[in-house]
C-alpha cells in the first residue's frame, strides 16, 4: 500500500521473539533443576508461588480502574491510600506474594505431590488467562476499523473470546498431546518449570504491548524443562526442528499472501 515500515516496532518485536526461547527455556531449565528433588519442594514451590504472586498483584484489570483504564490490585490499593503510594504499592505486592507462598508451603508440607498438583492447576489457569489476553488481542486487532459507531469494542472482544473457547474444544486435545508428549515427556515438576516462565513472559509481553508467539513461549519452556531432567534424550530433536521450520515457513507464507492480497484488492 506504499506505507512506511515501522522499523522501530519491528525491531522490538523481533528482539523479543529471538530472546524468548533462550530466556524462557533457560528459566524453565533452572526451575526444573531446582525441583528435581522432592525434599526441595517445601522450599522451591512456595518461592515460585511468591514470584507468581508478585506478577498477579501487578496484572492490570479493567474493573479496577475507571472507564477504559486498567489498573492492578497493587496500584488500586496505593491510589486509595493517597500518601506514600510507592510504599503501599510495594507492600500490597509483598503481601499477595507472601500469602500465596504461605498457602503453597502449608499445602506442600502436608503432601508434596498434592501440593504440586494444586500449584500446577493454578498455573495452568493463569497461563490460559494470559493466553486469552494475548491471543484474542491478536485475533481481533485487525477488526479495529469496525469499532465505534454501532459496534462497541466489548462486542468484538466477546466474539474473540467465544472463538477462543470454540477453538479450544475443537483443536486443543491434539495440541495437548503434542505439547505434553511429543516435545518432551512432562511430569508435574517439568510442567511447573515450563508454566512459570510462560506466565512471566506472557504477562511481560502484554504489559509492553508487544505481540508474542505463545507457541514459542510454551514450547521453549517445555524443551528447557525436559533438558534439565533428562538431557538431550528427553527432548525430541526432530520435532523441534520441524517446529522451527513451520514457524519460519508460516512467517514467510503469511507475509507473502497478505502482500499479494493487498496488491490484488487495493
FIMARMAR-133596 format. One record per residue: residue in one letter; x, y negated, z negated of N, C-alpha, C in turn. Coordinates in steps of 0.1 Angstrom, whole numbers, padded with zeros to 4 digits, always signed. Example, Ala and Ser with C-alpha at 12.3 -4.5 7.8 and 13.67 -1.06 7.14 Angstrom:
a+0132+0057-0078+0123+0045-0078+0132+0033-0078
s+0128+0022-0071+0137+0011-0071+0129+0000-0079
REM end
This chain:
x+0008+0012+0000+0000+0000+0000+0009-0013+0000
x+0022-0011+0000+0031-0022+0001+0033-0029-0013
x+0029-0022-0023+0032-0028-0037+0046-0027-0041
x+0050-0034-0050+0064-0034-0056+0065-0023-0066
x+0075-0014-0065+0076-0004-0075+0080-0009-0089
x+0073-0004-0099+0076-0008-0113+0088+0000-0118
x+0100-0004-0114+0112+0004-0117+0115+0005-0132
x+0112-0005-0139+0115-0005-0154+0106+0005-0160
x+0093+0006-0157+0084+0016-0162+0088+0030-0158
x+0092+0032-0145+0096+0045-0140+0108+0050-0148
x+0117+0041-0151+0129+0044-0158+0126+0049-0172
x+0117+0042-0178+0112+0045-0192+0106+0059-0192
x+0097+0062-0183+0091+0075-0182+0101+0086-0179
x+0109+0083-0169+0119+0093-0165+0129+0097-0176
x+0133+0086-0184+0142+0089-0195+0135+0098-0206
x+0122+0095-0209+0115+0103-0218+0114+0117-0214
x+0111+0119-0201+0109+0133-0196+0122+0141-0196
x+0133+0134-0194+0147+0140-0194+0150+0144-0208
x+0147+0135-0218+0151+0137-0232+0142+0148-0239
x+0130+0149-0235+0120+0157-0242+0125+0172-0244
x+0130+0179-0233+0134+0192-0235+0146+0194-0245
x+0155+0184-0245+0166+0185-0254+0163+0182-0268
x+0155+0171-0270+0151+0167-0283+0141+0177-0289
x+0130+0180-0282+0120+0190-0287+0126+0203-0289
x+0133+0209-0279+0140+0222-0281+0150+0222-0292
x+0157+0211-0294+0167+0210-0305+0161+0210-0318
x+0150+0202-0320+0143+0202-0333+0137+0215-0336
x+0131+0221-0326+0125+0235-0328+0136+0245-0332
x+0147+0244-0326+0158+0253-0329+0162+0252-0343
x+0165+0240-0348+0169+0237-0361+0158+0241-0371
x+0146+0238-0368+0135+0242-0377+0133+0257-0378
x+0134+0264-0367+0133+0279-0367+0144+0285-0375
x+0156+0279-0374+0168+0285-0382+0165+0283-0397
x+0159+0272-0401+0156+0269-0415+0145+0278-0420
x+0137+0283-0411+0125+0291-0416+0128+0306-0415
x+0140+0310-0411+0143+0324-0409+0142+0333-0421
x+0145+0327-0433+0144+0335-0445+0132+0332-0452
x+0124+0342-0456+0111+0340-0463+0113+0333-0476
x+0125+0334-0482+0128+0327-0495+0129+0312-0494
x+0131+0307-0482+0132+0293-0480+0119+0286-0477
x+0108+0294-0475+0095+0289-0472+0090+0279-0482
x+0093+0282-0495+0088+0273-0505+0094+0259-0505
x+0106+0258-0498+0112+0245-0497+0110+0239-0483
x+0112+0248-0472+0111+0243-0459+0097+0238-0454
x+0087+0247-0457+0074+0244-0452+0068+0231-0459
x+0070+0229-0472+0065+0216-0477+0072+0204-0472
x+0085+0206-0469+0092+0194-0463+0087+0191-0449
x+0085+0201-0441+0079+0199-0428+0065+0193-0429
x+0058+0198-0439+0044+0192-0441+0045+0178-0445
x+0055+0174-0453+0057+0160-0456+0060+0151-0444
x+0068+0156-0435+0071+0149-0423+0059+0147-0415
x+0051+0158-0413+0038+0157-0406+0029+0147-0413
x+0029+0147-0426+0020+0137-0434+0024+0123-0431
x+0037+0120-0429+0041+0107-0426+0036+0102-0413
x+0036+0111-0403+0030+0108-0390+0015+0106-0390
x+0008+0115-0397-0006+0114-0398-0011+0101-0405
x-0003+0096-0415-0007+0084-0422-0005+0072-0413
x+0003+0073-0402+0005+0062-0393-0001+0064-0379
x-0009+0074-0377-0016+0075-0365-0027+0065-0364
x-0029+0058-0353-0039+0048-0351-0052+0053-0347
x-0063+0049-0354-0076+0053-0351-0085+0040-0349
x-0094+0042-0339-0103+0030-0336-0112+0027-0348
x-0117+0037-0355-0126+0035-0366-0120+0028-0378
x-0107+0027-0379-0101+0019-0390-0100+0004-0387
x-0101+0000-0375-0100-0014-0371-0112-0020-0366
x-0112-0033-0363-0124-0039-0357-0125-0034-0343
x-0135-0040-0336-0138-0035-0322-0126-0036-0313
x-0123-0025-0306-0112-0024-0296-0098-0026-0303
x-0097-0024-0315-0084-0025-0322-0082-0012-0330
x-0071-0005-0328-0068+0007-0335-0058+0004-0347
x-0061+0011-0358-0052+0009-0370-0050+0023-0377
x-0039+0024-0383-0036+0036-0391-0041+0035-0405
x-0041+0046-0412-0046+0046-0426-0036+0038-0434
x-0023+0039-0432-0014+0031-0440-0015+0016-0437
x-0017+0013-0425-0019-0001-0421-0032-0007-0427
x-0042+0001-0426-0055-0004-0432-0054-0006-0447
x-0047+0003-0454-0046+0001-0469-0037-0012-0471
x-0027-0014-0463-0019-0026-0465-0026-0039-0463
x-0035-0039-0453-0043-0051-0450-0053-0054-0461
x-0058-0044-0467-0068-0046-0477-0062-0052-0490
x-0050-0049-0492-0043-0055-0504-0040-0070-0501
x-0035-0072-0489-0031-0086-0486-0017-0090-0490
x-0013-0088-0502+0000-0091-0506+0009-0079-0505
x+0022-0081-0503+0032-0070-0502+0027-0060-0492
x+0024-0064-0480+0018-0054-0470+0028-0043-0467
x+0041-0047-0465+0051-0037-0461+0052-0026-0472
x+0052-0031-0485+0054-0022-0496+0042-0012-0497
x+0030-0018-0496+0018-0009-0496+0017+0000-0485
x+0021-0004-0473+0022+0005-0461+0031+0016-0464
x+0043+0014-0469+0052+0024-0472+0047+0033-0483
x+0041+0027-0493+0036+0035-0504+0025+0045-0500
x+0016+0040-0492+0005+0048-0487+0010+0060-0478
x+0020+0057-0470+0026+0068-0462+0033+0078-0471
x+0040+0074-0481+0047+0083-0490+0036+0092-0498
x+0025+0085-0502+0015+0092-0510+0009+0103-0501
x+0005+0100-0489+0000+0110-0480+0010+0122-0477
x+0022+0118-0475+0032+0129-0473+0034+0137-0485
x+0034+0131-0497+0036+0139-0510+0024+0148-0512
x+0012+0143-0509+0000+0152-0511+0001+0164-0502
x+0004+0162-0490+0005+0173-0480+0016+0183-0484
x+0027+0178-0488+0038+0186-0493+0034+0194-0505
x+0027+0188-0515+0023+0194-0527+0013+0206-0524
x+0003+0203-0516-0007+0213-0512+0000+0225-0506
x+0009+0222-0497+0016+0233-0490+0025+0241-0500
x+0032+0234-0509+0041+0241-0518+0033+0250-0527
x+0021+0246-0532+0013+0255-0540+0008+0267-0532
x+0005+0264-0519-0001+0275-0511+0010+0285-0508
x+0022+0280-0504+0033+0289-0500+0038+0297-0513
x+0039+0290-0524+0044+0296-0536+0034+0308-0541
x+0021+0306-0538+0012+0317-0541+0013+0329-0532
x+0014+0326-0519+0016+0337-0509+0022+0331-0497
x+0035+0334-0494+0043+0328-0484+0036+0329-0470
x+0032+0342-0467+0026+0344-0454+0013+0337-0452
x+0005+0337-0462-0008+0330-0461-0006+0315-0460
x+0004+0309-0467+0007+0295-0466+0012+0291-0452
x+0020+0300-0446+0025+0298-0432+0013+0297-0423
x+0004+0307-0424-0008+0307-0415-0017+0294-0417
x-0018+0290-0429-0026+0278-0431-0020+0265-0425
x-0007+0265-0427+0001+0253-0421+0001+0254-0406
x+0002+0266-0401+0002+0268-0386-0012+0264-0380
x-0023+0268-0387-0036+0264-0382-0038+0249-0382
x-0033+0242-0393-0034+0227-0393-0026+0221-0382
x-0014+0226-0380-0005+0221-0370-0012+0223-0356
x-0018+0234-0354-0024+0237-0341-0035+0226-0338
x-0043+0223-0349-0053+0213-0348-0048+0199-0344
x-0036+0196-0351-0030+0183-0349-0025+0182-0335
x-0018+0193-0330-0013+0192-0317-0024+0192-0306
x-0035+0199-0309-0046+0198-0299-0052+0184-0299
x-0053+0178-0311-0057+0164-0312-0048+0155-0304
x-0035+0157-0305-0026+0148-0298-0027+0151-0283
x-0029+0163-0279-0030+0166-0265-0043+0160-0259
x-0054+0159-0267-0066+0153-0263-0064+0138-0260
x-0057+0131-0269-0054+0117-0267-0046+0115-0254
x-0036+0123-0252-0027+0122-0241-0033+0126-0228
x-0039+0138-0228-0044+0143-0215-0056+0136-0210
x-0065+0133-0219-0077+0126-0215-0073+0112-0210
x-0064+0106-0216-0059+0093-0212-0053+0094-0198
x-0046+0104-0195-0040+0106-0181-0051+0109-0171
x-0061+0117-0175-0071+0121-0166-0080+0110-0162
x-0084+0101-0172-0094+0091-0169-0087+0077-0166
x-0074+0077-0167-0067+0064-0164-0070+0059-0150
x-0070+0068-0140-0073+0063-0126-0088+0059-0125
x-0096+0061-0134-0110+0057-0134-0112+0043-0140
x-0101+0037-0143-0103+0023-0150-0111+0013-0141
x-0110+0014-0128-0118+0004-0120-0133+0006-0122
x-0137+0018-0127-0152+0020-0130-0156+0013-0143
x-0147+0010-0152-0150+0005-0165-0154-0010-0163
x-0165-0013-0171-0170-0027-0170-0183-0026-0163
x-0191-0037-0164-0204-0037-0157-0213-0027-0164
x-0217-0017-0156-0227-0007-0160-0221+0005-0167
x-0208+0006-0167-0201+0018-0172-0191+0014-0183
x-0195+0015-0196-0186+0012-0207-0175+0023-0207
x-0164+0019-0213-0152+0028-0215-0155+0040-0222
x-0164+0039-0232-0167+0051-0241-0173+0062-0232
x-0181+0059-0222-0187+0069-0214-0176+0076-0206
x-0167+0069-0201-0156+0075-0193-0148+0084-0202
x-0145+0080-0215-0138+0088-0224-0145+0101-0228
x-0158+0099-0230-0167+0111-0233-0166+0121-0222
x-0167+0116-0210-0166+0125-0198-0153+0132-0198
x-0142+0125-0201-0129+0132-0201-0128+0142-0212
x-0134+0139-0224-0134+0149-0235-0142+0161-0231
x-0153+0160-0225-0161+0171-0221-0153+0180-0211
x-0147+0173-0201-0139+0180-0192-0127+0188-0198
x-0122+0182-0209-0111+0189-0216-0116+0202-0223
x-0128+0201-0229-0134+0212-0235-0137+0223-0225
x-0143+0220-0214-0147+0230-0204-0134+0236-0198
x-0124+0228-0196-0111+0234-0192-0105+0243-0202
x-0106+0240-0215-0101+0250-0225-0108+0263-0225
x-0121+0263-0222-0129+0275-0222-0126+0284-0210
x-0122+0277-0199-0120+0285-0186-0105+0289-0184
x-0096+0280-0187-0082+0282-0184-0073+0285-0196
x-0078+0282-0208-0069+0284-0220-0065+0298-0223
x-0073+0308-0222-0069+0322-0225-0056+0326-0218
x-0055+0323-0205-0043+0327-0197-0031+0319-0202
x-0033+0306-0205-0022+0298-0209-0017+0302-0223
x-0027+0306-0232-0023+0311-0245-0014+0323-0244
x-0017+0332-0236-0009+0344-0234+0005+0341-0228
x+0005+0332-0218+0017+0328-0212+0027+0321-0222
x+0021+0312-0230+0030+0304-0240+0034+0313-0251
x+0025+0322-0256+0028+0330-0268+0037+0342-0265
x+0037+0347-0253+0044+0360-0250+0054+0359-0239
x+0051+0351-0228+0060+0352-0216+0073+0344-0218
x+0072+0332-0224+0084+0324-0225+0093+0330-0237
x+0086+0333-0248+0093+0338-0260+0082+0344-0269
x+0085+0355-0275+0076+0362-0283+0075+0354-0296
x+0063+0349-0300+0061+0340-0311+0056+0347-0323
x+0062+0344-0335+0057+0348-0348+0053+0335-0355
x+0048+0336-0367+0044+0324-0375+0055+0313-0376
x+0067+0317-0380+0078+0308-0381+0081+0301-0368
x+0082+0309-0358+0086+0303-0345+0075+0294-0340
x+0063+0297-0342+0052+0289-0338+0052+0275-0346
x+0054+0276-0359+0056+0264-0367+0067+0255-0362
x+0079+0262-0359+0090+0254-0354+0087+0248-0341
x+0079+0254-0333+0075+0248-0319+0065+0237-0320
x+0056+0238-0330+0045+0229-0330+0049+0216-0337
x+0058+0216-0347+0062+0204-0354+0068+0194-0344
x+0079+0197-0336+0084+0187-0327+0074+0184-0316
x+0065+0193-0312+0055+0190-0302+0046+0179-0307
x+0041+0180-0320+0033+0169-0326+0040+0156-0327
x+0052+0156-0332+0060+0144-0334+0062+0137-0320
x+0067+0144-0310+0070+0138-0297+0057+0133-0290
x+0046+0141-0291+0034+0136-0285+0029+0123-0291
x+0029+0122-0304+0025+0110-0311+0034+0098-0308
x+0047+0101-0307+0056+0090-0303+0053+0085-0289
x+0050+0094-0280+0046+0090-0266+0033+0082-0266
x+0023+0087-0273+0011+0079-0274+0013+0065-0280
x+0021+0064-0290+0024+0051-0297+0031+0042-0287
x+0040+0047-0279+0047+0039-0269+0039+0037-0256
x+0028+0044-0255+0020+0043-0243+0027+0048-0230
x+0036+0058-0232+0043+0064-0221+0037+0078-0217
x+0033+0080-0205+0027+0093-0201+0038+0103-0202
x+0034+0115-0208+0044+0125-0211+0037+0139-0207
x+0046+0148-0202+0040+0161-0199+0039+0169-0212
x+0027+0173-0216+0025+0181-0227+0030+0195-0225
x+0029+0200-0213+0035+0213-0210+0050+0213-0212
x+0057+0203-0208+0071+0202-0210+0075+0201-0225
x+0067+0194-0233+0069+0193-0247+0068+0207-0254
x+0057+0214-0252+0054+0226-0259+0063+0237-0254
x+0065+0238-0241+0074+0249-0235+0088+0247-0240
x+0093+0235-0240+0107+0233-0245+0108+0237-0260
x+0098+0233-0268+0099+0237-0282+0098+0252-0284
x+0090+0259-0276+0089+0273-0277+0102+0280-0274
x+0109+0275-0263+0122+0280-0259+0132+0278-0270
x+0132+0266-0276+0141+0263-0287+0139+0272-0299
x+0127+0274-0303+0124+0282-0315+0127+0297-0312
x+0125+0301-0300+0128+0315-0297+0143+0318-0297
x+0151+0308-0291+0165+0310-0290+0171+0310-0304
x+0165+0303-0314+0171+0302-0327+0171+0315-0334
x+0161+0323-0332+0159+0336-0339+0165+0348-0331
x+0162+0348-0318+0166+0360-0310+0177+0357-0300
x+0182+0345-0299+0192+0342-0290+0187+0342-0275
x+0195+0344-0266+0191+0344-0252+0181+0355-0248
x+0183+0366-0255+0174+0378-0253+0160+0375-0256
x+0157+0365-0265+0144+0362-0269+0136+0353-0260
x+0144+0348-0250+0138+0338-0240+0138+0344-0226
x+0127+0344-0219+0126+0349-0206+0132+0339-0196
x+0144+0341-0192+0151+0331-0183+0144+0329-0170
x+0139+0340-0164+0132+0340-0151+0120+0331-0152
x+0112+0332-0163+0100+0324-0165+0104+0309-0166
x+0115+0306-0173+0119+0293-0175+0123+0286-0161
x+0130+0294-0153+0135+0289-0140+0123+0286-0131
x+0113+0296-0131+0101+0294-0123+0093+0282-0127
x+0092+0280-0140+0085+0268-0146+0092+0255-0141
x+0105+0255-0142+0112+0242-0138+0110+0240-0123
x+0110+0250-0115+0107+0248-0101+0093+0244-0098
x+0084+0249-0106+0070+0244-0105+0068+0230-0109
x+0075+0226-0119+0074+0211-0123+0080+0202-0113
x+0091+0206-0107+0097+0197-0097+0089+0197-0084
x+0084+0209-0080+0076+0210-0068+0063+0203-0070
x+0057+0203-0081+0044+0196-0083+0046+0181-0083
x+0057+0176-0088+0060+0162-0087+0061+0157-0072
x+0069+0165-0065+0071+0161-0050+0058+0162-0043
x+0051+0173-0045+0038+0176-0038+0028+0165-0041
x+0026+0162-0054+0016+0152-0058+0020+0138-0052
x+0032+0134-0052+0037+0122-0047+0034+0121-0032
x+0037+0132-0025+0035+0132-0010+0021+0132-0006
x+0012+0140-0013-0002+0140-0010-0008+0126-0013
x-0005+0120-0024-0010+0107-0028-0006+0096-0018
x+0006+0097-0013+0011+0087-0004+0004+0089+0010
x+0003+0101+0014-0004+0104+0027-0019+0100+0026
x-0025+0103+0015-0039+0099+0013-0041+0084+0013
x-0032+0077+0007-0033+0062+0007-0031+0057+0021
x-0022+0062+0028-0020+0058+0042-0032+0060+0051
x-0038+0072+0049-0050+0075+0058-0062+0067+0054
x-0065+0066+0041-0077+0060+0036-0076+0044+0035
x-0064+0039+0033-0063+0025+0031-0057+0018+0043
REM end
